[in-house]
Amino acid sequence: MDVSTSDTVEAGSRVKRLRSATAAAHDQLDRRVMAGQPFASLERYALFLQVQYRFHARVDPLYHDGALGPVLPDLDGRRRLALITQDLCDVTGRVLDEPRLRGDAIDPAAGLGWLYVAEGSNLGAAILLKEARKLGLSEAHGARHLAGHPDGRGLHWRQFTTALDRIALAADGEARAAAGATEAFRYVHRLVGDAFGD
């Protein structure tokens, strides 16, 4: 896939189009997560961490993608899988095995959509961090992956979305990015269902 940057941002940004295309899937996921009451107890929070772990294990290879690294800022530095692993160890007292991914690798265009979901979840994690604190957790113990970037969540998100808007995608790349974002939301929805039950 041809991924490069452009000096201009297309009218009606890609980020806005992704937000619009995934609004229903995003809303469904938010409702499903909160229905699972992930902050009702440490046990339920541990289930939430398992969901986070499985999602980030799936998306983690994209942070090393040679096609995406040059066009997205500090891509490798945005990874959260190691933090989630530490949080799980804090909360459950055990270390999980290295994830073994199943299925096909995510292609770079669809991967932009998956990364949009992963990075957006970090933007919204400020609210989740407040709930985690009620369980006695913090950015240093059990809720590391919910911590904001030292430069601020908003700035870190804007740096990502500005770069995402400037990527020049060939042919059907835009549609594949939107499909990837929708697939990512649905994937997490399934993980939540598996973890918390129906």
N, C-alpha and C positions, 0 to 999 in steps of 0.2 A: 504494500500500500504506500502511496506517495503521501507523506506527511511533511509539511514544511510550514514555515511561518509567513505571514503576510504583513505588510506595513499598514494595512487598513483593516478596520473591523467592518464586516458586512452589516448593512442596515438591518436592524432587528437582530440582536445578538444571538449567537448559538446558545448561550446559556439561557436566555429567555425562552427560546424555542424548546430546549430540553425541559425546562421547568413546566412549560405548558403541556408538552407531550407526555410528561410523567406525573402530572398533578393527581390523577385518580389513583394510580398505583402508590404514590407517596402517601396520600391520605389514608388509603386502606392499610398500609403498613403501620403508620402512626397509630391508628385505632387498634390494630392487632397487638402491637407491642404494649400499649397501655392497658389493654384488656388482660394481658398476662401478669399485670402488677409486678413488674420486675424489681421494684424497690420496696416491696412489702416486707421482705426479710432478706437476710444474707443468702439463704438457700435459693430464693427466687432470683436474686441478683447474680448468683453463680450460673443459673440457667441463661440469663441475659449475656453474661460473659462468654458462655459457650457459643451462643449465636454470633456474637461479635468475632470470636476466634474463627469460626467456620467461614464467615463472610470474608474476613481479612486474609485468611489462608487462600481463599479463592482468588482474591484481587491482588495479592502481594506480588506475584510475578510481573504484573504490569508496571510496578514501580522500578523494575530493572530493565524494562523494555528499551532496547536500543533505538527504536524508532520514536518513542515518546519522550525519552530523557532530554534530548536536545531542544524540544519545543515547549516543555512544561517546567516551570521553575522549581528547583530543589526537589525534584520528584522523589529521589531516594530518601531524602530527609523527611518526607511526609509519611513514611511507613509507620503503621501502628501495631503490627502483629506482635513484635517483641514486647511492647508495653502491655498488650492484652494478655500475653503469656505470663508476664510478671503478675498482673492483676489476678489472674486465675490461681496462680501459686499462692498469693497472699490470702485469697478468700477460701480456697479449698485445701491448701496445704500440699497440693501435688502439682507436678509438672507434666504437661501433656507432651506426647510424642510429637515429633516434627510432622506437620501435615502432609498427607499424601493426597495430592489432587487427583480427582477423577474427571474424566471427560476431556473434551478438546480444549486446547488453549484458546484464550480470548484474543481475537484479532485486534490490531491496534485501533481501528476505527470504532469498533464496538467497545473496546477498552476505554476510550475517552468517556463513554457513557457510564461505564462501571466506576471510573475514577471520579466522575462528577457526583455519583451517589456517595462514594466513600468520603470524599472531601466535604460534601454538603453535610454529612452526618457529624463531622467534627465541628462544623459551624453551629449546629443545633445542640451540641453536647453540653453547653453551658447550663442549660436547664437540668439535664440529667446529672451533672456534677453536683448541683444543689441537692438533688434527691439522694445521691450516693452519700453525701456528707451526713445526712440524717441517720445513715447506717454506721457511722463512725469511720467512713472511708475518706480518702483524700488523694490529692495529686501525687503523694509520696507513698501511698499504701492502698492498693485495691482499686483505685480509680485513676491510675496514671493515664490511661488511654483517653480519658475524658478531659484532660487538661488542655487549656488553650495554648496556642503558640506564644512564645515570649514577646513577639511583636504585636500580639493581639489577634483574636480570631477573625475579626472583620478584615484586617489588612491581609492576613494570610489567605483568606478566601478570595479577596479581590485580586491578589496576585495570580492565583490559580485561574480564576474566571477570565481575567484579561488575556492571559496566555491561551486559554481554551478558545476564546473568541477569535484570536489571531491565527489559529491553525488553518492552513489551506487544505481542504479535503478534496480528493479527486472523486469524480463520478458519484457513486451512491454512498459515499462516506458519511454524509450528514444523516441519512436515514439509518445507517448502521450504528451510528453513535446514539441516536434516539432509541433504537431497538435494544442496544446494550444497556442503556440506563433503565429502561422498562424491565428488561430481564433481570438486572441487578436487584431492583425493588422486589420483584416477584420471588427471586431466589431467597432473599432475606425473609420474606413473608412465609415461605415454606419452612425455613429454618426455625422461625418463631413458633410455627405450628408444631413442628417436631419437638421442640424444647418444652413448650408450655402446655401442649395438648390442645384439643379442639374444644 
